[in-house]
């Protein structure tokens, strides 16, 4: 008889080593083992004390002392919390009604520009609750466009579907070209520097504020910014490759000692900062400046329509996106992060990491994984929509237009991987199961299968000129307590941070006659064992016994 497969109660990952929560007794993976990670710490009753023999009086005394200390610490924490709220805004557990709706109902949205009005009734019948309508550019002075949004908002309201409006951050196709200083990597790019306030004030805020004004008259639930730069041929998204424009670079150097030799050549700036061990400080400066810009944008929109949720598409662990989250999200109104990294695989290792990442960073954010119809069959959409909705703050489907358009007219990014009817049936089953999960809690076991995906966030790289490798953590949680087997010899790594590499791990070459890139270097097998016993076979096959 085969070994019983046990899965994490929260994310349904297969467990190599089965560990159970001390509070509720259910099995969880290492990411979700703590009660705070799966919410039983808030909802489960206190575990009953085991009966002790009368002779164990010293143990009872120690228990009472421990309880007294816990109460004292808790009391001090409450006092400090009140003091903190007295001197600053501080954290608060009370969400706004708009944010409470998203937290309690989970976003179950379609993203696109559908033309068929019957789509809204199909959404309602399937259990979906939101439409993210992509307009490209919203011109509050265009009466036809205003009337169109007004009509859509009223139709959405009648169908019980909330309407969010999405605009492009940078495109001349849908909007009006605005002069701005250029984003700079090792060269100037055809994209605006994200810290150029004049760009936000002239290109983004007029759209957001016009929608906020319209939301006073018709129900528009939120404003979403698509950060993908469709009009730039050389800068798709902001990354750690920039920005090294004069204003960003000089702003960082201003008032800093020991930088008199800083190069003026834009192509040399990044390398010089790295050489002087200033690059991390530079990115931190950009992050804080981005946070300041985003907070100003949020304040301007809040002044017009306080209950309008804000969000953006795409996410990566870099200065720009971290600054956006910090500036746009608050404790009362977390920012919506519509992630595209889940587009093709759905709910998998990456999604499991992301739901831990945002709380671990202290960010006020709703994590919303996206699903791309062209890559996922109706059966997979049913599974991925359910597992996303059950374990994160919801899901969104792209391109939603494809579920109402003439199937024969679909091409490119808009093709489907099955029939429209099968997709609708799958979404209806997923949403029905999400409802049951919300009603019954994390202990609910759905019959919808989970399609296990390999963890593509842990990799290795060859070290040039050495017989050594580095382990790469391309994920969103730190990796701790790792064992790495290279050609059968085991090394230990204490920690690899988010989006980081390990120190070099030397290996003894073993040449087998292979002419591949690794075989030529005498590298035949690389495997990593995580703290919970999960083994990642990165190259070749390493027996589990090697790690014992």
C-alpha positions in Angstrom: 0.0 0.0 0.0 1.4 3.4 -0.9 2.2 6.1 1.6 -0.7 8.4 2.4 -0.4 11.8 0.9 -1.0 14.6 3.4 -1.5 18.1 2.3 -1.4 21.5 4.0 -4.9 22.5 5.1 -4.5 26.1 3.9 -2.6 25.9 0.6 -2.9 22.1 -0.2 0.8 21.7 -0.8 2.0 18.1 -0.4 3.8 17.7 3.0 7.1 15.8 3.1 7.1 16.1 6.9 3.7 16.3 8.5 3.4 18.9 11.2 0.2 19.9 13.0 -0.9 23.2 14.5 -0.8 23.0 18.3 -4.1 25.1 18.5 -6.3 23.3 16.0 -4.5 20.0 15.3 -4.7 20.3 11.5 -1.7 19.6 9.2 0.1 22.6 7.7 3.2 23.3 5.7 6.0 25.3 7.3 4.7 28.6 5.8 1.3 28.1 7.4 2.1 26.2 10.6 1.8 29.2 12.9 -1.7 29.9 14.1 -1.5 33.5 12.8 -0.7 32.2 9.3 -4.0 30.3 9.0 -6.2 32.4 11.3 -6.9 29.7 13.8 -5.1 31.9 16.3 -8.0 34.4 15.9 -10.9 32.0 15.7 -10.1 28.7 17.4 -10.8 28.3 21.1 -7.9 28.1 23.6 -6.5 24.5 23.7 -7.6 22.7 26.8 -5.0 22.1 29.5 -4.0 18.5 30.0 -4.9 17.0 33.3 -1.9 16.9 35.7 -1.4 14.7 38.7 -1.8 16.5 42.1 1.9 15.9 42.8 3.0 18.2 40.0 2.5 21.4 42.1 5.9 22.9 41.1 4.9 22.6 37.4 1.6 24.3 38.2 3.4 27.1 40.0 5.6 27.6 36.9 2.6 27.7 34.7 0.9 30.4 36.9 4.1 32.5 36.9 4.3 32.1 33.1 0.7 33.2 32.7 1.2 36.2 34.9 4.2 37.2 32.8 2.2 36.8 29.6 -0.6 39.0 31.0 1.9 41.6 32.1 3.5 41.7 28.7 0.1 41.9 27.0 -0.9 44.8 29.3 2.3 46.6 28.5 1.7 46.1 24.8 -1.8 47.6 25.0 -0.5 50.6 26.9 2.3 51.1 24.3 -0.3 50.7 21.5 -2.3 53.6 22.9 0.8 55.6 23.4 1.8 55.0 19.8 -1.6 56.0 18.5 -1.3 59.1 20.5 1.9 60.3 18.9 1.2 59.1 15.3 -1.3 57.5 13.1 -0.2 54.0 14.0 -1.7 50.7 12.9 -5.4 50.1 13.3 -7.4 46.9 12.8 -10.5 48.6 11.5 -10.8 48.5 7.8 -13.0 50.9 5.8 -16.3 49.4 4.6 -15.0 49.1 1.0 -11.9 47.2 2.2 -14.0 45.0 4.5 -16.1 44.0 1.5 -13.0 42.8 -0.4 -11.6 41.0 2.6 -14.8 39.2 3.5 -16.1 38.4 0.0 -12.8 38.0 -1.9 -12.4 39.7 -5.2 -13.7 37.4 -8.0 -13.1 39.6 -11.0 -12.8 39.7 -14.8 -10.3 42.1 -16.4 -10.9 43.6 -19.8 -13.1 45.8 -21.9 -16.2 43.6 -22.6 -18.8 45.0 -25.1 -21.5 42.4 -24.4 -23.9 43.7 -21.6 -25.3 40.2 -21.0 -21.8 39.4 -19.6 -22.8 41.0 -16.3 -25.7 38.6 -15.7 -23.4 35.7 -16.5 -20.9 37.0 -14.0 -23.6 37.2 -11.3 -24.9 33.7 -12.1 -21.4 32.3 -11.8 -20.8 34.0 -8.5 -18.3 36.6 -9.7 -18.5 40.0 -8.0 -16.3 42.5 -9.8 -15.4 43.8 -13.2 -12.0 45.6 -13.7 -12.8 47.6 -16.9 -9.7 48.5 -18.9 -10.2 51.9 -20.6 -6.6 52.7 -21.4 -7.1 56.4 -20.9 -10.0 58.1 -19.2 -10.8 61.7 -20.3 -13.2 63.3 -17.9 -13.8 66.0 -20.5 -15.1 63.6 -23.1 -18.9 63.3 -22.7 -19.1 60.1 -24.6 -16.6 58.3 -22.5 -18.1 59.7 -19.3 -21.5 58.5 -20.4 -20.1 55.1 -21.2 -18.6 54.7 -17.8 -21.8 56.0 -16.1 -23.9 53.4 -18.0 -21.5 50.6 -17.1 -21.5 51.6 -13.4 -25.3 51.5 -13.4 -25.5 48.1 -15.1 -22.9 46.7 -12.8 -24.9 47.9 -9.8 -28.1 46.3 -11.1 -26.2 43.0 -11.5 -24.6 43.1 -8.1 -21.1 43.5 -9.6 -18.7 46.1 -8.5 -16.9 48.2 -11.1 -13.2 49.1 -11.0 -11.6 51.3 -13.7 -8.1 50.5 -15.0 -5.9 52.9 -16.9 -2.5 52.6 -18.5 0.4 54.2 -16.7 2.3 55.0 -19.9 0.9 54.7 -23.4 0.4 57.2 -26.2 -2.1 54.9 -27.8 -4.9 55.6 -25.4 -3.9 59.0 -23.9 -2.3 62.2 -24.6 1.5 62.4 -24.7 3.0 64.2 -21.7 6.5 65.6 -21.6 8.5 64.1 -18.7 12.1 63.5 -17.8 13.4 60.1 -19.1 13.9 56.9 -17.1 17.6 56.0 -17.2 19.3 52.6 -16.8 22.7 52.6 -18.5 21.0 54.8 -21.2 17.9 56.9 -21.5 14.7 55.0 -22.1 11.5 56.1 -23.8 9.6 56.1 -20.5 9.1 58.7 -17.8 11.2 58.7 -14.6 8.7 57.4 -12.0 9.8 60.1 -9.5 8.9 62.9 -11.9 5.9 64.4 -10.0 5.0 66.5 -13.0 4.2 63.3 -15.0 1.9 62.0 -12.3 0.3 65.4 -12.0 -0.3 65.8 -15.7 -0.8 62.2 -16.9 -2.2 60.1 -14.1 -4.0 62.4 -11.6 -6.4 64.0 -14.1 -7.8 60.5 -14.9 -8.0 59.4 -11.3 -9.6 62.6 -10.0 -12.1 62.7 -12.9 -13.1 59.1 -12.0 -13.3 60.0 -8.3 -15.6 62.9 -9.1 -17.8 60.6 -11.2 -17.8 58.0 -8.4 -19.8 60.5 -6.3 -22.7 60.1 -8.8 -22.4 56.4 -9.8 -20.9 53.4 -8.1 -17.3 53.1 -9.1 -15.5 51.0 -6.5 -11.9 51.6 -7.4 -9.1 53.0 -9.6 -6.4 50.6 -10.9 -3.2 51.5 -12.6 -1.7 49.1 -15.2 2.1 49.7 -14.6 3.1 47.9 -17.8 4.6 50.5 -20.2 3.1 49.4 -23.5 4.4 52.4 -25.4 8.1 52.0 -24.4 10.1 49.8 -26.7 13.0 49.6 -24.3 11.5 49.8 -20.7 8.7 47.4 -20.1 8.5 47.8 -16.3 10.6 49.6 -13.7 13.4 47.5 -12.2 16.7 47.6 -10.4 18.3 48.5 -13.7 17.3 52.1 -13.0 16.6 54.9 -12.4 19.9 56.8 -12.7 18.6 60.0 -14.3 20.3 63.3 -13.1 17.5 64.2 -10.6 17.4 60.8 -8.9 21.2 60.4 -8.9 22.0 63.9 -7.7 19.2 63.7 -5.1 20.9 60.7 -3.6 24.4 62.2 -3.7 23.3 65.5 -2.2 24.8 66.0 1.2 26.6 62.7 1.2 30.2 62.6 2.1 32.9 60.8 0.0 31.1 61.0 -3.3 33.1 63.8 -5.0 34.4 61.4 -7.6 30.9 60.2 -8.6 30.8 59.8 -12.4 28.6 62.0 -14.6 28.4 59.4 -17.4 25.0 57.8 -17.0 26.4 54.4 -18.2 28.9 54.3 -15.3 26.6 55.3 -12.5 25.2 52.0 -11.4 28.6 50.2 -11.5 30.2 53.1 -9.5 27.5 52.8 -6.8 28.0 49.1 -6.6 31.7 49.4 -6.4 31.4 51.9 -3.5 28.9 49.6 -1.8 26.2 52.3 -2.1 23.8 50.5 -4.5 21.5 49.1 -1.8 21.3 52.6 -0.2 20.5 54.1 -3.5 17.6 51.7 -4.1 16.4 52.4 -0.6 16.4 56.1 -1.5 14.4 55.5 -4.7 11.9 53.4 -2.7 11.3 56.1 -0.2 10.9 58.7 -2.9 8.5 56.5 -4.8 6.6 56.0 -1.5 6.4 59.8 -1.1 5.0 60.2 -4.7 2.5 57.4 -4.3 1.3 58.8 -0.9 0.7 62.2 -2.6 -1.3 60.5 -5.3 -3.4 58.7 -2.7 -4.0 61.8 -0.7 -5.3 63.7 -3.7 -7.7 60.9 -4.6 -8.9 60.4 -1.0 -9.7 64.1 -0.8 -12.3 63.6 -3.5 -13.5 60.1 -2.9 -12.2 58.5 0.4 -13.9 55.2 -0.2 -12.3 54.5 -3.6 -10.1 51.5 -3.5 -6.7 51.9 -5.2 -4.7 49.2 -7.0 -2.1 48.4 -9.6 -1.1 45.6 -11.9 2.3 43.7 -11.7 4.6 43.3 -8.8 8.2 42.6 -8.1 10.5 42.9 -5.1 12.2 46.1 -6.2 12.3 49.7 -5.1 9.5 50.9 -7.4 6.8 48.4 -6.5 7.7 48.3 -2.8 7.4 52.1 -2.8 4.0 51.9 -4.6 2.6 49.5 -2.0 3.9 51.6 0.9 2.5 54.9 -0.5 -0.8 53.7 -1.8 -1.8 51.3 1.0 -3.0 52.2 4.4 -4.3 50.1 7.3 -7.9 51.3 6.7 -7.6 51.0 2.8 -5.0 48.4 1.8 -3.9 48.7 -1.8 -4.9 46.0 -4.3 -1.9 44.2 -5.9 -3.1 42.5 -9.1 -0.2 40.1 -9.7 0.6 38.7 -13.1 3.3 36.3 -12.1 0.6 33.6 -11.6 -0.8 34.1 -15.1 0.3 30.7 -16.5 0.7 28.4 -13.5 -2.1 29.7 -11.3 -2.1 28.9 -7.6 1.3 27.3 -6.9 4.5 27.8 -4.9 4.7 31.4 -5.9 1.2 32.2 -4.8 1.8 30.4 -1.5 4.8 32.6 -1.0 3.1 35.9 -1.9 0.4 35.5 0.7 3.1 35.4 3.3 5.3 38.0 1.7 3.1 41.1 2.1 2.3 40.6 5.8 6.0 39.7 6.5 7.0 43.1 4.9 4.4 44.9 7.1 2.5 46.0 3.9 -1.1 47.0 3.8 -2.1 45.2 0.7 -4.7 42.8 -0.8 -2.9 40.1 -2.8 -4.9 39.2 -6.0 -3.3 36.6 -8.3 -4.2 36.8 -12.0 -5.1 33.9 -14.3 -4.7 33.9 -18.1 -7.3 31.9 -20.1 -5.0 31.2 -23.0 -2.7 29.1 -20.8 -5.2 27.4 -18.5 -8.0 25.0 -19.5 -11.5 25.2 -18.1 -10.6 22.5 -15.6 -7.5 24.4 -14.5 -9.4 27.6 -14.3 -11.8 25.9 -11.9 -9.0 24.7 -9.7 -6.8 27.8 -9.8 -9.7 30.2 -9.3 -10.9 28.2 -6.3 -7.4 27.9 -4.7 -6.6 31.6 -5.3 -9.9 32.7 -3.9 -9.7 30.4 -0.9 -6.1 31.2 0.1 -5.5 34.8 -1.0 -7.7 37.9 -1.3 -9.3 36.7 -4.5 -8.5 36.2 -8.2 -8.9 38.0 -11.6 -9.3 36.5 -15.0 -7.6 37.9 -18.2 -8.7 38.5 -20.9 -12.3 38.5 -19.7 -13.6 39.8 -23.1 -12.9 36.3 -24.6 -15.7 34.7 -22.6 -18.3 36.9 -24.3 -16.8 37.5 -27.8 -17.4 35.5 -30.9 -15.0 32.5 -30.5 -14.1 32.6 -34.1 -12.8 36.2 -33.8 -10.3 35.4 -31.0 -6.6 35.4 -31.8 -3.2 36.0 -30.1 -3.4 36.8 -26.4 -7.2 36.4 -26.5 -7.5 32.7 -27.6 -9.1 30.2 -25.2 -8.0 26.8 -24.1 -11.5 25.4 -24.1 -15.1 26.3 -24.8 -16.7 29.4 -23.3 -19.4 27.3 -21.7 -16.9 25.1 -19.9 -15.1 28.1 -18.6 -18.3 29.6 -17.2 -19.2 26.3 -15.6 -15.7 26.0 -14.0 -15.9 29.5 -12.6 -19.4 28.8 -11.2 -18.1 25.7 -9.4 -15.0 27.5 -8.1 -17.0 30.5 -6.8 -19.6 28.2 -5.1 -16.7 26.4 -3.3 -15.2 29.7 -2.3 -18.5 30.6 -0.7 -18.4 27.3 1.2 -14.8 28.0 2.3 -15.7 31.4 3.6 -18.7 30.1 5.5 -17.0 27.0 7.0 -13.4 28.4 7.5 -10.0 27.1 6.7 -10.8 23.6 7.8 -13.1 23.2 4.8 -11.8 20.5 2.3 -13.0 21.2 -1.2 -13.5 18.4 -3.8 -11.9 20.6 -6.4 -8.5 19.1 -7.2 -5.2 20.9 -6.7 -2.7 20.8 -9.6 0.7 20.6 -8.0 3.3 22.7 -9.8 7.1 22.4 -9.3 8.7 25.2 -7.3 10.5 27.3 -9.9 11.6 29.9 -7.4 14.7 28.0 -6.2 17.5 27.7 -8.8 21.3 27.5 -9.1 24.0 29.4 -11.1 27.5 28.5 -12.1 30.2 30.8 -10.7 32.3 32.0 -13.6 36.0 30.9 -13.3 35.4 28.7 -10.3 34.4 25.1 -9.5 31.4 26.4 -7.5 27.8 27.3 -7.7 25.3 29.7 -6.0 21.8 28.8 -4.9 19.3 31.5 -6.1 16.2 32.3 -4.2 13.9 33.9 -6.8 10.9 33.7 -4.5 9.2 36.0 -2.1 10.0 34.3 1.3 13.5 33.8 2.9 14.9 30.3 2.6 16.3 29.1 6.0 18.0 26.0 7.2 18.9 24.6 3.7 21.0 21.6 2.9 22.6 21.6 -0.6 23.9 18.5 -2.2 26.4 19.1 -5.1 27.7 15.9 -6.8 26.5 14.1 -3.7 28.4 16.2 -1.1 26.3 18.2 1.3 26.8 21.8 2.4 24.5 23.9 4.7 23.1 27.3 4.2 21.6 29.2 7.1 19.6 31.7 5.0 19.0 33.1 1.6 16.9 36.3 1.6 14.1 37.2 -0.8 15.3 37.6 -4.4 18.9 36.9 -3.4 21.8 34.5 -4.0 23.8 32.3 -1.5 27.5 32.5 -0.9 29.5 30.3 -3.3 29.4 26.5 -2.7 32.6 24.8 -4.0 32.3 21.3 -5.5 34.6 18.5 -6.6 34.3 18.0 -10.4 33.3 14.5 -11.6 33.6 14.1 -15.3 31.3 11.6 -16.9 32.0 12.3 -20.6 28.9 14.6 -20.9 29.3 17.4 -23.4 26.6 19.6 -21.9 27.3 22.9 -20.2 27.3 21.4 -16.8 29.0 18.1 -17.7 31.9 20.0 -19.2 32.3 21.6 -15.7 32.1 18.3 -13.9 28.7 19.2 -12.4 26.2 16.3 -12.5 23.8 16.7 -9.6 22.4 19.6 -7.6 19.6 19.2 -5.0 18.3 21.4 -2.2 16.5 20.1 0.9 14.4 22.7 2.8 13.9 22.7 6.5 10.6 20.9 6.3 12.2 18.0 4.3 11.1 19.1 0.8 13.7 18.2 -1.8 14.2 20.2 -5.0 16.1 18.3 -7.7 17.7 21.1 -9.6 20.1 19.0 -11.7 20.2 15.2 -12.2 18.9 13.1 -9.4 20.1 13.0 -5.8 18.9 10.3 -3.4 17.2 11.6 -0.3 19.6 9.4 1.8 22.4 11.8 0.8 21.0 14.4 3.1 20.8 12.0 6.2 
